Amino acid sequence: MSSSHISKDAARTARRVLDMLRSDFESLAAIYRDSWRVSCALVDAQGRIIAGTADCGGDVDPASAWKRAVRESMRWGEPFISLCPSGRVMWALPVMHNAVQIGGVVVDSVEVSPENGDFTPAKIREAAGDLLALSEEFNLTNDAFLRTRRIAARRESERAEAIHELKGQSYQSIRDIYVTEEPALIAAIKRGDRPEAREIINRILVGIYYFGRNRPKLLKSFLLELVVTMSRSAVEAGADPFGLLGANYSVLADIARIDTEEELCSWLVSTLERIMDAMRAHRRYPSNVLISEALKYLQEHLNEDISRDDVAKVACLSPSHFSRTVKQTLGVSFTDLLARMRVDRARELLSNSEMSLIHIGFECGFSDQSYFTKVFQKHTGQTPGEYRRNRRGSFK
């Protein structure tokens, strides 16, 4: 039996289950009405009302609209919100028995009222989410199934975005894609940035599927190489290597049985999630190593326009975590650290070169001469010119 469609032979069974759920639905409807001042209806798989009420707003065929809304909710794994023909808003979600949709819960003809704040778009989303939470609480729907559908929908959306982005790239081979995307993926994994890592994985997948079509062995070899790279990056970032070894043994057994593109995509993304979980559970990456990488980057790019976010990526940390780590390790903010390093570089050039003050300011990342003077004086008590004259006088 399909998870999204009830055969005629199962219709009577579905109706019996809906009748048994009537009491739970009525309890849900009472709570929901008290909370949101709107009514909801329990409908069967054809959109016919079993219990409760729903204002159709003049729709000549409300059952079809409700049936379609419930079906879309089942597809995306979350409440489906839409405009009904009357110009008002409706939302719906599936009622399920195991993994089979047997009906739905619908709210119809709610007027959007941005002026009085009753049902703004944000409030409608909140109300729809509350209906889902109540339906899960009263066991009217299968929360595990819907969660799986939400994950699948999100991955499909991310993949579509990656396909769109790939059209603007000029990759010539799988290796070209891999070499280009690997550094960013490693950095995202080390700093624990799941959304960024997923986005990169999707770009890689789209590309290697394109170039690896009709060559399944080549495709799998690159995916395995990717798993090894991700695992190594996670271990470097503090994950337990023995835990990852056990997880990856299972992963290698799984890939041998996978044949379709969809299954491979799901396998790789699930593997990424396991690796990120292992890293989060056992992260022990020493902060002095992370700060050392950041300091090295700063020294090499002092003459450039450097932002905290740029340096945080090098240190494989989120910007906020990087700021805290700098403060805890060095006792200064990132802004002060950068200023001190630039002033130190300027002091060196003022003492050991004949470069002009303007040139030295630019060389140390100060785009404005007056700002250079202000920052330098704050940290040394002297202007750059005074510092140079005093240093030269001390050597006579």
C-alpha angles and dihedrals in degrees: 000000000000117000091226102041135052117216120224089251090061096045095094092048090050091051091051091051091049090051089052090050093051094093093050090047092052090052090050092047092052092051092045093048091051092049101042106016092234132110127232134198136218109225134184126238091279094052096255116145115251098171139353127024137278124184107227093199093226096310107158091212109027093160092064092048092049092045090052093047093050090048091052091048089053090051096052099034095234139075112297113225123193145151115262121216091265090064093252128115130259132182133189144176134190127267107216140193106203103316096333125100109229100166142322149245115241138186114193142186099017111165117231107230113181090165099063097028095234097120112007116161089263091051091049091054089048092049092049090050091050090052089054092049091050092047090053091047092053092043094241092132139029106254094185091054093047091048089054090050091050091052091048091048092049092050092049090051092049090048092051089052090050091052089052091050092046091060089069094050128089102216114159101188146003090263090053091055093045096050092046097048102034099082093052091047092051091049092049092050093048093052092044095243102156098176092052092045091050091049092052092045089054092051091050092047094050091050098046092045088055095049096033099050113135089014103088095165092054090046093052092046091058092046090052090049088052092052091051090051092048092047093049091050091050092051090049087053093053107275119147105261094204092053091049091048091058093045092048092050088061090045092055091051091050097052092056089064097046120099110159129077092233093054092048091051092050091046094053095045091048089050090052090052091051091049092049090048091052091050093049092049096051106024109153102149106154113246093219090062091051092047091047090058090048093050091049091052092048093051091052095047105034092122091057133080098267124188128195090242091056092054093042089059090053089052090048092236135118112258094251093046090047091053091051092047093051091049094047095044103038102021094234137088121257090251092054092044092054092046092050093049091050092048091049090053090048092051090053093051093044090054100041108029141056093224116136119255091248091051092049091050091054091044090056096048100263108133094186125055095212091051090049090053093047095050094042092050092048091057100037106025090236137083116248090254093051091047092053093048093048093048093050091046091054091058095054 
